[in-house]
Amino acid sequence: MFGEKEKVSTETGGSYGEMESKLKKWQNYEKLAGVVRTTHPYSEWDLETLGSSTGLYLKDEVPLWVSDYEGYGVKSGDGREKFNVKDRSTFIFIEESSSEALALKVESLTREVSELRAMAASASRVRMEEKTIKHYSSKHKILLVGEGDFSFSLCLAKAFGSASNMVATSLDSRDTLTRNYSRALQNLLQLENLGCTILHEVNAHTMSQHPFLQHKLFDRIVFNFPHAGFVFREHHSFQIESHKRVVRGFLKSSREMVSEDGEIHVTHKTAYPFCEWRIEKIAEEVGLQLVKEVPFCIWEYEGYCNKKGSGDRCNDSFPVGLCSTFKFMNKDPPTDPQVYDFI
Ligand SMILES: C[S@@+](CC[C@H](N)C(=O)[O-])C[C@H]1O[C@@H](n2cnc3c(N)ncnc32)[C@H](O)[C@@H]1O
């Protein structure tokens, strides 16, 4: 098994220091001769590092089978007792600066680099994996308008596992939200942790001029249950007109902020008197077309708690009853294309 020029040690006893000085000695020997082999059981000694500190490169580690060496009787240091040779290897060293060692190092580094590349590629595949919930995707750039306690935004963010693709806004200030909604602060903190951009005091009428939002385009712009506040009864024409003003302002601004293939979503009750708002007509008037009207099922958005949003019972939920998500698109994309520069 061993060539003439090989230095062989089958000694297994001795101290760590002794092993170090033996390796040093053998390294000189190796320069003249060839390969240093030492058979040793203790992994804690880290012979590879020890070898390297003495100028040797670990070329191979081969399990030792005593039965391969006929007549070989393993003895302890004093030469008297036999001992168990289980879990022992022969460590084969060569001179660290030899061309063989250099070639082996290059080979092992190349292997490591390609393993790292494969790991990086698989990590980026996981990162890029698209997650969806109903009409919304983690790949969409989403703007949420007129949020109540931000539970709808949080529901999407949780479904995506991140909110870095979302800008969630409210008309109210952070202080007002914290006062009015029992879970607002908690939801906002979770959204922030998930990377959401949160803006307060954003008015749907003027949002396209907001310093952060201007010149940005979104794939989805969402306003759930727009409502102007409780002044008259819902069927009163003044009340209906003030709701319609909010919807018109929202659709007009959104038209300037939606990407070419993007959609503007309004979720709205469809029974009387809410159908009187005629939101499709408002959309038409501001240059949008209805792409689809889809029934809205609140239980499909886990954690979403729709809010009245104004008055003494601002934090209360309301029965959504019959309602739909109205999806609108630009009839003609704006002639002045804006810079697509998100968050
Ligand atoms: C019925 S609540 C719905 C709240 C929330 N979207 C939800 O689904 O729980 C109506 C919301 O519209 C918001 N709102 C009313 N006028 C607005 C405007 N001009 N701009 C932005 N939001 C407005 C209110 O602040 C309130 O949060």
The ligand as an ORCA input file, in Angstrom:
! r2SCAN-3c Opt
* xyz 0 1
  C     -66.766     52.540      5.379
  S     -65.144     53.020      5.757
  C     -64.231     51.684      5.063
  C     -62.870     51.590      5.651
  C     -62.012     50.463      5.061
  N     -61.765     50.659      3.663
  C     -62.638     49.133      5.314
  O     -62.987     48.456      4.348
  O     -62.740     48.741      6.486
  C     -64.857     54.348      4.629
  C     -63.425     54.877      4.656
  O     -63.293     55.839      3.637
  C     -62.369     56.792      4.090
  N     -62.519     58.017      3.292
  C     -63.584     58.833      3.208
  N     -63.306     59.881      2.408
  C     -62.046     59.699      1.960
  C     -61.193     60.440      1.105
  N     -61.568     61.587      0.539
  N     -59.957     59.962      0.895
  C     -59.549     58.815      1.452
  N     -60.314     58.093      2.269
  C     -61.541     58.521      2.535
  C     -62.709     56.970      5.549
  O     -61.631     57.509      6.253
  C     -63.026     55.547      5.954
  O     -61.884     54.940      6.442
*
